[in-house]
Amino acid sequence: MSLLHRYAIRHWRLLRLATLATAVAGLLSACGVHPRPYSLASPEQMSQLPEIQWCGTLKLPGKWLDGTPVGGLSDIGWDKDESLLYAVSDRGWLHRLRLAFRHGELVGAKALKTYTLRDETDISLQGALSDAEGMQLLKDHNGRRGDTRLVISFEQQPRVEHFLPSGLAISEPATPVGVRGAAPNNGMEALTLHPEYGLLAGLEATPEGMDEGTTRLFTLDGKQEWRYPLASDTGSSLTAMEMLPDGDILMLERAFSPPDPLVISLRRAHLGEPGTTVEVRTLARLSSGEGWSLDNFEGLTHLEGNRFLMVSDDNFSSFQTTLLSCFAVIEPEAFTPASQE
C-alpha cells in the first residue's frame, strides 16, 4: 500500500470521526431543547393518592429550538378551541405550545411562537411592569376560533389587564380593591373564572389585617370576598386555582421554607356565602421529604373533564427545572384508568 493510499485512508477515517462527533454533538444539543419525560415519584408512590391520577410529566428545556429562553413560567391556560397551551412568565414572555398525548398520557410539547407582553401602545412591558403571575383565558371553549382573550394579573405593580393572544394589551390596567394589604411579592398569584361570580383572584399569602395562615379570595369587580385557610405546612402559599367540573375550585399551594422540605398541595375548595371562610379539603400532599421529585409548581389549567395541567417556575435557576405535569382529579369510587385521546 502506497504512502499516498495510507494517507487517504487515514484522512477518510478522521473525516468519519469528525462527522460522527458533529452528529452526536448535534443530537445532544437537540435533546437540550426538547421536552423529556420526567417522573415525579415511583409508580407505587404515585398510585397511593386515590383522588389524583397522573397522566404524564415533561421536563421542559431551558430554551426552545430558536433560542428563546424558557423559564419563570408562572401560569398556563388551555385554549380548547385552538388546541393550544399558553404559558406566561414573570418576565413578560407569552409562549404558545402544541401538546401531544398518547393513550391519555402527556408525551410531548412543541413551541409554536413566543411573544412579549405589550401595552396598548405596543411597547413591551419591562421590569416590575412585566411580572405576570396569574392568567385566565376567556372565550376559549365557545366553539369559535380566533376570539380568545387572556386576562393576566401582575404582582409587583398590582393590576389586571386583558390581552390578545399575540400579547397586546386591549384594556386599561385595573387594580382590584381585593389586593389591599398584600406585600409586594405576595399579590395576585391565582386567577380563575367562576360560573356565578365571574373572575376571581387569590392573594399568595396573608395580607395585612388578616389572621396568619389565611389569605383572601375576591371578585375582580370588588363586590365579593372570602377568607381562604392555607395548608398548615410552614410557608404555604396559594399559587393557582382552577374550576372543577362540579363547581368547586381546585387550589394549588406551595410551601417552601428551608430547611423544611418543599411541599405541593392540591386542595378542593367550596365557596360559601361571600364574607365567609372557604371550606377546604386536601386531595394530595406531595413532599420532597417523602420521595417526591418536585419543583416550584405555580401554574394550573383545566384541560377537559377532570383533567388538569400544572407547571413549575424554575426562577431561571440552573438548580431548578420547569415541569409540566398532567393529572386527573377523581373521586375514590370513580377511579378508572386514563381515557384515550
N, C-alpha and C positions, 0 to 999 in steps of 0.2 A: 504494500500500500504506500503510495507516494505521500510525501510530506504535505503537499497541497490537498490531497484527499483527506488526510487525517485532520488537517486544519478545518476543512469544510464540515466534516462530521462533528468536530468539537463545537464549531460555531453554531451548527444546527441544534445540538443538544442544549447549548446555553440559551439559544433563542426560545426553545421549547420551555425551558425552566423559567425564563423571564415571562413568557406568555402565561404560563400556569400561575406564577406568582401574582401577575396582574389580575388574572381571573379570580383567584382566591381573595385578593385584596378587595376587588370589586364586589364579590359576594358578601364578604364581611361588612363592607360599607353599606351595602343594600340592606343587610339584616339589621343594621343600626337605625334604619329609617322606616322600618315596617313594624306594625304591631305584632307581638308574640304572645302565645298562650301563657297564662300565669295561674298558679294555684294559691288560693288564699289560705288553705289548710288541707290536711289529709282528707280523703273521701269519707273516712269514718267520722271525723270530727264535723265535717260539713253536713253530714246526714243526721246529726244529733239535734238539729233545730227543726222541730215539727211544723213550724209556721213559716219557714223560709226554705224554698227550694232553689238551688243555684243553677244557673244556665250559662255559665262560661264567663271567664275573666281574661282581659287582654292587658298586657303591659304596653303602653304607647311609647313611641320613640321620643328622643329629645328634640328632633326636628323632622319635618316632612321631607319628601324627596327633593322639593325645590329649595330646601334650606330654611324654610320658615320655622322659627322656634316653636316648640310645643311645651307648654308648662304653665303653671299658675292657674290651671283650669278651676274656676270657682262654681260654675253651674252648667247644666246641659238642658236641652229641650228637644223633644222628638216631634217632628213635623210629619204627621201621618199622611196628609195629602200629598206631600212631596217625597215621602220615604227618606227623609234626611235627618241627621242629627246635628244640631247646633251646639257649639261649645264656646263659652265665653271665658276669657281670662281676666285676672285682676290687673293686667297691664293694657287692657283695652283691645285685645285681639278677639275676633269673632271667626271661628273655624266652622266650615261645613263638611260633614263626613257622610259617606255611604257605608252602611253596616252590612255584614254578611252573616247569615245564620245557616246552620246545618243541623237538621233534626232538632230544631229548637235551641241549639247551642250557639252562643255568640262566638264566631270563629275568625272574623276579620273586620277591619275598619280602614277605609280608604279616604284620604283627604282630597276634597274637591277644590276648595278655594278658601282663602283666608282674607278677611277684611280688617281694617281698623275701625273702631267705633268713632263716629264723627258727629259734630254738632250740626245744627240746621244750616250753617253756612259752609258745610263740607270740610271743616277743619278738624283734623284728628285730635281726639282727646289726649291730653298729656298729663303726667304727674298724678296728683291726687284726684284730678277730674276723671281719670281713666280707671279708677279702682272699682270695676264691676264685680258684684258678688252674687246677686240673685237674678234669675231670669224666668219669665213665664211667657209661653207662646199663646197668641190669640188667633182665632180663625184657622187653626192648624189641622182641624179634622171636620170641616164643614162640607167636604166633598168637592170643593173648588180649589183649583191650583192658582198660585200667584198672588193670593191676598193675605198671606201670613204676616203677622206683625209680632214684634218682640218687645216685651216690657222688661226693662232692666233696672235693677236697684243698685245704687252706688253707696259705698260705705264712708270713705274719708270725707267726701263732700256729700253728705246725706241727701239723696234725691232719687226720684224715679223718672225715667224717660221712656218714650215709645220710639222704636226703631224699625226701619225697613230691614229685610233680610240681607241687604248689602251693607248694613252697619250705619246708615244715615239716619240721624235723629229726625223725627217728624212731629215732635211736640216740645213745648216749653218744659224745662225741668220743674218738678213739683216736689216739695218736701212735706211729707205727711206729719201730722201732729204726733203720731204714734212713736216717732223716733226720739221724743224728748227724753232727756236724761241719759241717753246712750253715750258710752265712751267712744272716742274717735274710731277705734278699731273693733267695736262691738255692736255695729249697727245692723242694717237690714241684710242679713245673710240669706234668709228664707223668703220665698215668694211662691204663691200658688193662686189658682183661680177657683173659688168656691162657688158651687151652683146657686147658693142662696145669697151669700154676702158679697160676691164679686171678688176683686183682687184682695188677697190677704198677704200681710208681711209679718215676719217674726224677727225680733232682735236676737242677736247671737248670745248675749249674756245679760245678766241682771242690770237694768238701768238704775240710775239714781232714783231713790224714793220707793223702790220695791224691795220685798224681802229677799235676802240672799238665797240663791238656788231657784229663783223664779224669774221668768222673763215675760215679755209682752207680745201677744199676737194682736193684730189690729187690721181694720179695713183701711185701704188707702184713701178712702173718702173721709176718714176721720170720724165716722159715726159710731163704730163699734170697737170694743176692746175685750180681751180675755187675759187671764193670768195663766201662764203655762209653767208647770213644775218640771224643771230639768232633772235628768237622771242623777242619781246620788254619787256617781264617780267624781272624784276631785277634778275640777276644771271642766266639767261637762258643759258643752255649749251647743246651741241649735245652729246647724249649718244649712239645712234644706228641708223642704216639706213639699208633698205632692198628694193630690187627692186619690183616695182609694175608690174602687168602683161602687162601694156601698155607702159613700158619703162621709166616711171617716177620713182622717188625714194621716198619711204616712210621714213620720218625722225622722229625720236623720240627725243624730247628735255625735259629737266627737269630744272625747275627754283626753287631754294631753297635759300632764303636769309632772314632769320628771322629778324624782326618779320613779314615779308611778308609771305603769305600762300605758300604752296607747289603747284606748277603748272606743269602739264604734258601736253605737246603739241604734237599732231600728225599732221604732215605737209606734203604736197606734193611738191616735188622739181623737176624742169625740168632743165636739163643741157643744156646750150647753147654751143657756141664755147669755147674751152679751153681759159682761161685767162679772161673770163667774169664773171659777177655776176649771181649767180643762181637765177632763178625765183622760188619763194616760195609762197604757199598758205596754210593757216592753215585749216585743216579739223576738228579738235576738240581741244578745250582748256579745260582741266579738272583742277579745282581749289579746294583745300581743304577748302578754304574760302567760297565756294559756295555749300557745302554739299557733295563733293566727298570724299570718304574714300580711300585715296591713299597711296602709298609709293614710294620709290626711284626707279622708273622704269628706267632700264638701258639697257636691252637686248631685241632684236627683231628678229623674224624669220618668213619666209613665209611658210605657210602650203601647200596650193594649191589654185588655182583660186584667189579669192580676200580675202582669209582668212589668218590671221596672229596670232602670239602669242607674248606677251611681258612679261618680268619678272622683278621683282624688286630686288634690292640689299639691304638686311637688315643690312649690315655692322656688322653682328654678334652682333647686339644690341637687348637687351630684350625689348626695346621700339619700335622696328620696326618689320615688317613682310615680309616674302617672298611670293609674289603674282605672280601667273601665270594666265594671262588673255588672252582670245581668243576674237578676233573681226574681222569683215569684213569691208573693205573699199568699199563703194557703192556710185555710182553717184545717186543723188536725184531721177532722173526719173526712175532709175532701182531698186529702193528699194523694196526688196522682203524678205519674211521670210527665215531663215537659211535653207539650204538644209539638207536633212537627210543623215546620213552616216551609 
